[in-house]
Amino acid sequence: MKKFTTETSGSWKGGSFSQIDCKGYVRGTSGGPFIIGGDDPKVIGVTGGWQTGGHSDDTSYSSYFDSDLKRIYDAAVAGRKPAPVVLPAASTWKHATDIASGYFALDGPVSDDRMDMFVMWSDGELTIYRGADKGLNYFDKEIRVQKPNKFWADHAKQVVAGDFTGDNGSDLIVVWTDGEVTLYPSVDEKGFHGEQQIVAPNETWKHAITVTAGRYGGNKWQDDLVVRWSDGELTLYDDFTGTGDTWGEHKWKARNGLWEHAMLVTGGDFSDNPWPDDTLVRWSDGELSLYTEGNKSGIGAEHQLVAP
């Protein structure tokens, strides 16, 4: 068994199919199972081909029985409509350059709202995936905020979501390649509303490698920024709003070689208290660390979640 191949001279295109080339398959085998596993057999597909969908009489094929098929099967057994599939395939996700979580969609499908996922793509397109519950596959709607945009593709380094205006909704901060930092105080399915320059283009912020938002200060909003710099320094800016002189800057970690290996840093609520004052770090060797209940004094207690 191999993957379905492409006929370069015809209209067939390769894809996610199993393929068997066998002259012994006769009429009537269509609809029979593809089985693998020997002592532990598993049905992984259903035989089909030729005039109803093959490129030769001796070739049989099947789409893979994957998670999408299981989702449809489980819905049929339960007698309900299958949950929508709005998230793109893995091949598309390779082009996601940054992700931010927040409340962007105007109306959600469930009474207790879920966070939405804001995605920046390599071509500069910006997309919101509206949060939903498990029964709706966690995300139930795809909303394009911005079509592919060369300026964003070339110059937007990172996007960070938080409540920087105190309106209990999610705002977006963008760090640009020239060191400029911009606040969009309202972002929803209708697009951007307002733009504020927080930091003018400068050499310092060109060295901001990873940025995340959380609630590490004294107020109730997720308006504090954690920045990991290229030299390994880790800095907390509390009350990060549109007025630059209101920030409090706190050095969590002095410049050091260890933190240069922090590849992904994200803030959230992962511990017992109800605030997003925890920090999750994925290191270059694959180790995953959780720092809980950080504040102005430091990043918090370290917990190794995944060993390198």
Backbone torsions as a table, in degrees:
resi	resn	phi	psi	omega
1	MET	NA	138.5	179.7
2	LYS	-143.5	177.4	178.1
3	LYS	-76.8	144.6	176.4
4	PHE	-56.4	130.5	-175.0
5	THR	-100.3	168.0	-175.5
6	THR	-97.3	133.0	172.1
7	GLU	-88.2	103.6	-175.0
8	THR	-67.1	-25.8	-176.4
9	SER	-90.6	-11.4	-178.2
10	GLY	-118.4	-155.6	-174.7
11	SER	-100.6	-1.4	-177.9
12	TRP	-74.7	140.4	178.6
13	LYS	-124.7	138.1	179.5
14	GLY	-65.4	159.2	-179.7
15	GLY	-172.3	-157.3	-176.2
16	SER	-86.9	74.4	-179.9
17	PHE	-133.2	147.3	167.0
18	SER	-86.9	147.1	-176.9
19	GLN	-137.4	136.7	173.0
20	ILE	-129.7	126.4	175.2
21	ASP	-100.8	108.7	-174.7
22	CYS	-151.6	121.8	179.0
23	LYS	-76.3	-13.2	-178.6
24	GLY	-78.7	-13.1	177.7
25	TYR	-74.6	128.2	-176.6
26	VAL	-113.8	174.7	177.4
27	ARG	-59.4	139.4	-179.6
28	GLY	104.1	-13.3	179.2
29	THR	-79.8	-16.2	178.2
30	SER	-58.7	134.4	-177.5
31	GLY	97.2	-12.6	177.2
32	GLY	-74.8	161.1	-174.4
33	PRO	-82.1	148.6	162.5
34	PHE	-90.7	119.7	-175.3
35	ILE	-122.8	135.4	174.1
36	ILE	-131.8	165.6	169.4
37	GLY	118.3	-11.4	178.1
38	GLY	61.8	-111.9	-178.0
39	ASP	-70.3	-18.4	179.5
40	ASP	-125.6	71.0	-171.9
41	PRO	-67.1	145.2	176.9
42	LYS	-135.3	138.3	174.9
43	VAL	-84.2	119.2	-177.7
44	ILE	-114.4	-0.1	-179.8
45	GLY	-178.3	178.7	179.4
46	VAL	-129.6	129.6	-174.8
47	THR	-64.5	136.8	173.9
48	GLY	-157.0	177.7	176.9
49	GLY	151.9	-170.5	-178.8
50	TRP	48.7	-123.0	-166.1
51	GLN	-67.8	-18.7	174.8
52	THR	-100.1	17.3	174.2
53	GLY	140.1	51.0	175.6
54	GLY	-144.7	172.4	-179.2
55	HIS	-109.6	0.5	171.5
56	SER	-160.6	160.9	-177.7
57	ASP	-66.8	-22.9	-175.7
58	ASP	-96.5	4.4	-177.0
59	THR	-111.5	125.0	173.2
60	SER	-113.5	154.5	-174.2
61	TYR	-149.2	168.7	172.6
62	SER	-158.2	145.0	167.9
63	SER	-70.2	151.9	-179.7
64	TYR	-71.4	142.5	171.0
65	PHE	-80.4	92.6	-174.6
66	ASP	-110.3	-164.8	-176.9
67	SER	-65.1	-31.0	178.3
68	ASP	-65.7	-42.0	178.9
69	LEU	-65.4	-40.1	178.2
70	LYS	-62.9	-37.9	178.3
71	ARG	-61.1	-43.2	179.2
72	ILE	-68.8	-41.4	179.4
73	TYR	-62.5	-46.7	-179.5
74	ASP	-62.0	-37.9	178.5
75	ALA	-66.2	-39.8	179.0
76	ALA	-64.7	-41.6	178.3
77	VAL	-62.8	-38.8	-178.4
78	ALA	-81.7	-6.8	179.0
79	GLY	71.2	33.6	-180.0
80	ARG	-130.2	167.8	179.0
81	LYS	-72.1	135.5	178.1
82	PRO	-60.0	145.6	176.8
83	ALA	-64.9	146.0	-179.7
84	PRO	-67.8	149.9	174.5
85	VAL	-110.8	107.9	-178.5
86	VAL	-113.1	-19.5	-179.2
87	LEU	-77.4	135.7	-179.3
88	PRO	-71.6	171.1	-178.4
89	ALA	-71.6	167.3	-177.7
90	ALA	-58.8	-35.0	-179.5
91	SER	-62.1	-32.3	177.1
92	THR	-74.8	-38.6	-177.3
93	TRP	-65.3	-17.4	174.0
94	LYS	-62.8	-18.6	-177.4
95	HIS	-99.5	5.6	175.2
96	ALA	-78.8	122.1	-177.0
97	THR	-96.1	-22.1	175.1
98	ASP	-163.4	155.0	-179.0
99	ILE	-134.6	137.5	174.8
100	ALA	-131.2	143.8	-179.9
101	SER	-110.6	135.0	180.0
102	GLY	-175.1	-171.1	179.3
103	TYR	-105.2	97.3	-175.6
104	PHE	-112.6	-36.6	-177.2
105	ALA	-71.5	142.7	-175.6
106	LEU	-72.3	-40.1	-178.6
107	ASP	-134.7	124.8	178.2
108	GLY	-97.5	166.8	-176.5
109	PRO	-84.6	-8.9	-177.3
110	VAL	-125.3	153.8	-175.1
111	SER	-66.1	-43.4	175.5
112	ASP	-92.6	103.7	-168.0
113	ASP	-59.9	149.3	174.6
114	ARG	-109.2	153.9	175.6
115	MET	-67.2	147.8	175.8
116	ASP	-97.4	161.7	-179.9
117	MET	-110.8	121.8	177.8
118	PHE	-101.6	124.9	-174.8
119	VAL	-122.1	132.0	172.2
120	MET	-105.3	127.6	-175.7
121	TRP	-103.9	162.6	-174.5
122	SER	-64.7	-21.4	178.4
123	ASP	-92.5	6.9	178.5
124	GLY	88.9	-1.0	175.5
125	GLU	-69.9	145.9	177.9
126	LEU	-122.7	129.8	-174.4
127	THR	-132.7	141.6	170.6
128	ILE	-109.8	131.6	170.5
129	TYR	-107.9	115.6	-173.8
130	ARG	-72.0	130.3	-178.2
131	GLY	-71.1	144.4	178.9
132	ALA	-145.8	-176.7	178.8
133	ASP	-90.1	179.9	-175.0
134	LYS	-59.5	-37.9	-179.1
135	GLY	-63.5	-19.8	176.9
136	LEU	-106.5	20.5	176.0
137	ASN	67.8	26.7	174.9
138	TYR	73.0	-35.4	177.2
139	PHE	-133.9	128.0	-170.6
140	ASP	-118.2	-2.4	-177.9
141	LYS	-152.9	139.0	176.1
142	GLU	-105.4	127.5	-176.9
143	ILE	-125.4	119.9	177.6
144	ARG	-86.0	116.9	177.9
145	VAL	-84.1	-36.9	-178.6
146	GLN	-148.8	132.8	176.1
147	LYS	-71.8	168.0	179.9
148	PRO	-46.7	134.0	-171.4
149	ASN	-140.8	118.8	-174.7
150	LYS	-64.6	-37.1	-178.6
151	PHE	-63.0	-46.8	178.1
152	TRP	-65.2	-39.0	-179.9
153	ALA	-61.4	-38.7	-174.5
154	ASP	-87.8	-26.7	-166.9
155	HIS	-124.1	-17.6	179.1
156	ALA	-82.4	117.5	-178.6
157	LYS	-88.2	-47.1	-174.5
158	GLN	-147.2	150.9	172.1
159	VAL	-120.9	139.5	-178.0
160	VAL	-133.7	129.7	179.5
161	ALA	-103.8	142.4	176.8
162	GLY	-174.1	178.5	176.0
163	ASP	-103.9	85.7	-174.6
164	PHE	-92.2	-7.4	-179.1
165	THR	-111.3	-4.8	176.9
166	GLY	74.6	22.7	-179.8
167	ASP	-100.8	9.0	179.2
168	ASN	67.4	11.7	171.3
169	GLY	-111.1	177.3	-177.8
170	SER	-97.7	131.8	175.0
171	ASP	-109.2	167.5	-177.1
172	LEU	-125.1	132.0	171.4
173	ILE	-109.5	134.9	179.8
174	VAL	-119.6	130.0	174.0
175	VAL	-102.8	127.0	-174.9
176	TRP	-103.5	164.0	-176.0
177	THR	-64.6	-24.4	-179.7
178	ASP	-89.9	7.8	179.0
179	GLY	90.9	-3.1	176.2
180	GLU	-71.0	145.2	175.2
181	VAL	-124.2	126.2	-174.3
182	THR	-121.1	139.7	174.7
183	LEU	-108.7	128.7	169.8
184	TYR	-106.5	103.2	-170.0
185	PRO	-71.2	-9.4	175.9
186	SER	-152.0	124.0	177.4
187	VAL	-134.6	125.6	177.3
188	ASP	-147.1	-167.8	-174.9
189	GLU	-68.7	-7.9	176.2
190	LYS	-95.9	-1.4	175.9
191	GLY	115.6	-156.7	-179.6
192	PHE	-91.2	143.9	178.9
193	HIS	-132.6	100.7	-180.0
194	GLY	88.6	148.3	178.5
195	GLU	-144.7	131.2	-179.3
196	GLN	-129.9	129.7	175.0
197	GLN	-82.3	116.6	178.8
198	ILE	-88.3	-44.0	179.7
199	VAL	-129.9	126.6	177.0
200	ALA	-69.7	158.6	177.4
201	PRO	-49.2	132.2	-176.2
202	ASN	-158.3	163.1	-177.1
203	GLU	-74.1	-33.5	-175.6
204	THR	-61.6	-51.2	-175.1
205	TRP	-73.5	-9.3	170.6
206	LYS	-63.9	-22.5	-177.0
207	HIS	-94.3	6.7	175.3
208	ALA	-75.3	114.2	-174.5
209	ILE	-93.2	-47.6	176.2
210	THR	-134.0	139.5	-178.1
211	VAL	-135.2	136.6	176.0
212	THR	-142.0	164.1	-179.5
213	ALA	-117.9	150.4	177.2
214	GLY	-163.0	-173.6	177.1
215	ARG	-112.1	86.5	-177.4
216	TYR	-108.0	-13.4	-179.6
217	GLY	-91.5	-160.0	-173.0
218	GLY	-93.2	-14.3	-178.1
219	ASN	-89.0	-176.9	-172.5
220	LYS	-93.3	0.9	-173.7
221	TRP	-102.1	153.5	175.9
222	GLN	-85.7	74.5	-172.9
223	ASP	-127.2	22.0	178.6
224	ASP	-108.0	141.2	-179.6
225	LEU	-111.1	137.1	170.8
226	VAL	-111.0	127.6	-177.8
227	VAL	-121.0	128.6	171.2
228	ARG	-103.6	122.0	-175.3
229	TRP	-93.4	166.4	-175.4
230	SER	-63.1	-23.3	179.4
231	ASP	-92.0	7.1	178.1
232	GLY	92.4	-4.5	176.7
233	GLU	-68.2	146.1	179.3
234	LEU	-123.3	123.8	-174.0
235	THR	-126.3	139.9	173.0
236	LEU	-108.2	128.5	170.8
237	TYR	-111.3	113.1	179.4
238	ASP	-95.0	151.1	-176.9
239	ASP	55.2	54.0	-176.0
240	PHE	-81.5	92.1	-176.6
241	THR	-116.1	-171.3	-178.6
242	GLY	-71.8	-13.0	178.8
243	THR	-101.0	104.5	-170.5
244	GLY	-58.5	-31.6	-174.6
245	ASP	-77.8	0.6	178.7
246	THR	-93.4	-6.1	-176.3
247	TRP	-69.4	148.8	166.1
248	GLY	-111.3	127.0	-178.5
249	GLU	-105.8	128.4	-176.9
250	HIS	-133.2	126.8	179.5
251	LYS	-85.0	111.8	178.1
252	TRP	-79.5	-44.8	-179.4
253	LYS	-135.5	131.0	174.3
254	ALA	-68.6	162.3	179.4
255	ARG	-55.0	130.8	-178.5
256	ASN	-159.9	155.3	-176.4
257	GLY	-68.9	-29.9	-178.0
258	LEU	-60.1	-49.3	-174.1
259	TRP	-75.2	-6.9	170.3
260	GLU	-66.9	-18.0	-178.5
261	HIS	-94.4	6.4	174.9
262	ALA	-80.4	107.7	-174.1
263	MET	-84.8	-42.9	-179.4
264	LEU	-128.5	132.5	177.7
265	VAL	-131.6	124.7	179.0
266	THR	-139.0	142.2	178.3
267	GLY	-96.9	152.9	179.2
268	GLY	-179.0	-176.4	178.4
269	ASP	-104.8	97.7	-176.6
270	PHE	-118.7	-3.8	-176.1
271	SER	-117.2	-169.6	-170.0
272	ASP	-67.4	-36.7	-178.2
273	ASN	-74.7	160.8	-170.7
274	PRO	-87.9	19.7	-174.5
275	TRP	-114.6	149.2	175.9
276	PRO	-79.6	68.6	-177.8
277	ASP	-116.6	22.6	178.7
278	ASP	-108.9	156.1	-177.1
279	THR	-130.5	126.9	179.5
280	LEU	-105.9	130.6	-176.0
281	VAL	-126.6	129.1	172.0
282	ARG	-107.4	123.0	-175.9
283	TRP	-92.2	166.7	-176.1
284	SER	-64.7	-24.0	179.1
285	ASP	-91.1	8.0	178.5
286	GLY	93.0	-8.3	177.9
287	GLU	-63.8	144.0	178.3
288	LEU	-121.0	124.0	-177.0
289	SER	-122.0	143.2	175.3
290	LEU	-118.1	126.8	175.4
291	TYR	-109.7	120.1	-171.5
292	THR	-104.4	144.6	172.0
293	GLU	55.3	55.6	175.1
294	GLY	-75.6	158.4	177.3
295	ASN	-153.1	-165.9	-177.4
296	LYS	-60.9	-24.5	-176.4
297	SER	-82.5	-21.3	-178.4
298	GLY	173.2	174.4	-173.7
299	ILE	-75.1	-17.0	178.3
300	GLY	106.1	-176.7	-177.2
301	ALA	-75.2	139.0	-177.7
302	GLU	-91.4	136.3	176.3
303	HIS	-133.3	123.1	178.1
304	GLN	-81.0	117.8	179.5
305	LEU	-92.0	-40.0	179.8
306	VAL	-134.5	123.5	179.1
307	ALA	-74.6	152.3	179.1
308	PRO	-69.1	NA	NA
